């Protein structure tokens, strides 16, 4: 079978395609023909040495995929050959508290990921693809889609009448925009690209703030909400954006902390954090049950994941480079070998 591995994390040139023996499913496992995978910022962070923990070289990268079951191992009852499935981001976190294996199970960092032609995986680590979406679209759900869903739910789920701030136009932010609009919330978005403003509005953003033109965009967002601030900030920037997010969030609102896209780290003002009156919730994507819930919402609301560009399997390096350019809006997808 055809597969990719990062021989090291020195450069994108270290992502090399190779031919390897096809795996065979063991008891409780299925063999999946990978039809599509999607990229996330974490995949670039590993390559650029910005991931918050050490990563093993020599692994197959990427955490998100959708495909077709082509073989069943002994004792498999959840699926049959021909079923369309997608992999859960955390393969052994089914619900409740995170399992102790959460780091060792991490695709692309500690265990082989999905940028391959065939993968044997436990039936428990898979979820059926919802009706009405393609393999390309389904491959965008396990990390970005679930992360956005987790950010909008939790102890105080976002509902009609609430307001949400999304930062930028990456996968998590676009999913959060779509999902928040689906439940009747108002969404404010930020971008540094004048070309993306109308596209974000077309997706449902009521207002868009260009943070390149207005470094005090948190104050601008608060002004757009009549001085109240937003109920939820889907905070993907991290250290470089948290100060403005604190200015944008409403008293008693919540900042759902997800990513670390920004490279600056000016530090957090404790008194600003305390004075915001907001809660701070760390998001680690979500469990398998969250992927099941998201699938139902996607199907019922008719949400179509936004894909910026689809690359062929042989063009995997180009897909990484396109994501790193920041020119994308939504998700970047790579199709499996031979998939049209």
N, C-alpha and C positions, 0 to 999 in steps of 0.2 A: 504494500500500500504506500501511497505518497503521504509524507508528513513533513512538518517543519520543526526545527529545534533551534533554540538560542545556544550556540556553543559557548558563548560568554556574553557579558553585557557591556562590552567595550564600545560597540557601535551597531547600527542597523545592519551592517554587512555581515554580522555574526548570526543573522537569521538565515539558516540554510535549509533548503529542501533536500530530502533524502528518501530512499526507498527502504522500507522495513517490513518484516513479516507481519501479516494481519493478526490481530489478537483473536482469541476464542473466548466466548463468554463462559464464565464459571457458574457454579450454582447460584441462583438468585440474580444473575446478571443477564443483560441483553447486549447484542452487538448493534450499534447505531451507525448507519451510513450518514456521515455529516454532510448536510446539504448547504448550510450557511453558518457562519460565525460572525460575531460583531466585536468591534474593538471598544475598549474603555480607556480612560486616562490612566488607570492603574497599569495597563500594559506598557505605556510609554514611561511611566514613573519607574518601573523596574529597570527598563533599558537605560534611563538617564540617572540612575542612582538616587532617585527621589522617593522611592517607596519606603514607608516607615519601618520596615524590617528587612533582614537579609533574605535574598532569593537564591535558589540553587540554579547554577548554570546547567545547560544540557537538557532542559525540560521542553516539552511541547507547550507553547504559550496559548493564551486566551482562555477566558472563563465562560463565555456565552456561546451557545450553539443550539441549532435545531436540526433534526434529521429524521430519518426513517429507520425503524427497527427491521433488521434483515435476518436476525438469528436470535433464538431464545436459549438461555442456559437452563439447566435442570431446575425444576421447581418454580419457574416464573409463572405467575398468575395474573399480574396487573396489566400486562400488555400482550399483544399478539404481533406476529410478523406483518409488516405493512403499516403499523400505527405511526402517526406523526408525533414526535416528542421533542421536548427541550430540556436541557439540563438545569437543575437548580444550582445557583451560585455556590451555596454551601451544601455539599452533597449529603452531610449527615446532621444538619440542623433542621429538624422537622417541625419544631415549635417549642415554646417555652424558653428556658435558659439556653445560652450557647453551649454546645458540647465541648469537652476538653480537647477534642481533636480539631477544633476550628482552624488552627494555624496549619497543622500538618495536611489538612484536606485542601488547602488553598491552591486552586488550579493556576498553573503557570509560575507559582512562587515556590511551592513545596511539593506539588504533584503534577503529573502531566495534564496539560489542558486539552483544548479541542481543535487546534489548527492542524487537523489530520483528516485522512479519508475515512477511517473506521475507528470507533472507540467502544471498548467493552466497559460497561458501567452498571452499577447496581440498579435494579428496577426502582428502588426506593428514592434514587437520586434524580428521577425523571418526572415530568409532568406532561400531560397531553397538550398538544398545541390547540388553542381555541379555534373553533370554526370561523371561516371567513378571513383568515390572515395567512400569508405565505410563509414559507420557511425563512425567507429573508427577514420578514417582519418579526416572526417569532424569535429569531436569534437575538433581537434587541431587548427582549423582556427580562431575562434572568438577573442582570445586574442593574442597568439603568432604569428599567421599568419598575422593578421591585423596590429599588432605592427611593424612587419618587413616591411610590405608593406608601412605603413605610414612613417617609417624611410627612405625608399628608394625613396619615391615620394616627395611631398611637393613642395615648390616654384622652386626647381631645381631637377627634377627627374633624378635618375641615369639612364644612357643609355650606349650603346656600346662605349668602349674606356675609360670609367671611371674606377676607382679602389675603392674597398670597403674593410674595415677592420671589421671583426666580431670577437667578444671575446668569447672564450669558445665554448661549444658544446651543450648548452641548446636549448630549442625550438625556441626562437626568433632568435638566431644566426644561427641555421641551416636553418630556413626559409629564413633569409636574404641572406645566401649563395646561396640557390637554386634560389631565385627570381632574385638576381643580375646576376647570371650566365645566367638565362633565357633571360635577355635583352642584354647580351654580355659584361658585365663588368668583370673585373679581381678581384678576391677575395683573400685576405690574411686572414688567420685564426690564432687564438692563442689557445693553450691548455696547460695543465700541465701534460697531460698523453701521454706517448710515444706510448701507444697502440692505441690512437685515431688519430695519425698523418695521417696514411694511409687512415683511414676511411674518414677523412675530405677531403683528396685529391681525393678520389674516388667520393665524392659528388661535386667536382668541384673547390676546393681551389687550386690555383696555387702554393702557398707557405704556410707553417705552421710554426709558431714560438712557441717554448716551453718556456712559460714565467717562469716556475719553474727553468729552466736552465739558463735563461737570464733575470734577473730582469729589465734590461734596454731594454725591448722588443719594446718599442716605437721607439727607435733609430734603432733597427734591422729592424723594418717594414719600416722605412724611407729608410734604405739602400737597401731594396729589391725593392723599387720603384725608384731607381737611384737618391736618395736624394730629390726627389720631395715631397713625402708623399702621402697619400691616399686622394681621393676626399670626402669620407664619412666614418665616424667611427660610427658603430652601437654599442653604448656605454651602455652595460648592467651592468657593474661592479659598477659604481658610484664613491664614494669618494676614494676608494682604487686604482682605475685604471685611473682616469681622467688625472692625470699628464702624464702618458705614452701615453694616447690617444692624448694629446696635442702635444707630440713630434712626433707622427705618422701622424697627419693630415697635408694636404697640405695647403700652403698659399691660403686663399680664399676658403678652403674646409669647411666641416660642420661636427660637432659632434652632432649626434642624441641621446640625452640623454633619456634613457629608464628605467634602473633598478638601483638597489642598492644591488647587490649580495655581494659585498665586505663588510667586517666588519671593516676594518681600515678606519680612516678618518684623514689623515695627513694635510688636508686643501689644498686649491688651491693657487698657486702663481699668484697673479694678473698680474705681468709683463710677466709671461709665457703665461697666457691667452691672454693678450693684444698683445703680440709679435707673437702669432701663426697666427694672421690674419684670424682665422676661426670663423664661426658663430656657435652658440650654440642653438639648438632647442629642447625644451622639448616635449616628446612624451607621450600622455595619451591614448594609444592603438589606437583608431580611431572611427569614426562614422559608422552607419549602411551602408552608401553608400560605405565606404571603404571595408566592408565585401563583398558587391556585386561585386565591382571591382576585389577584390582578387579572388573571386569565378570564374570569367570569365578568369582571368589569369591562374589560376590553371587548368581549363578545356582546354584552348587553348594551353598552353605550355606542358600539360601532366605531371605536377609536382605531385609527390607522396609524401605526408607528411611523414617524418621519425618518426616512432614510435619505441621507445626503448623496451618497454615492456607493455603488456596488462594484467591487473588484473581482477579477478572476483569481483563482487559486495561485497561479504562477506570478501574480502581481502583488503578493502579500507585503513585500517591502514598500511598494508604492502606497498601499493602504495605510501603513504606519506613518509614512511621511505626510500623507494628506491629513491625517488626524493631527499630527504635530503642527501642521501649518496654521491650524485654527480657523481655516476658511470654511469649515463645515457648519451646517445647521442641522442638528439631529444626529443620526447614527451613521457610522461607516461600517460596511459589511463586506465580507469576503465569502464568495461561494466555494463550496467544496469542489474537488477535482472532478471534471466531467459534468458538472451540473450547469445547465443552461438557464 
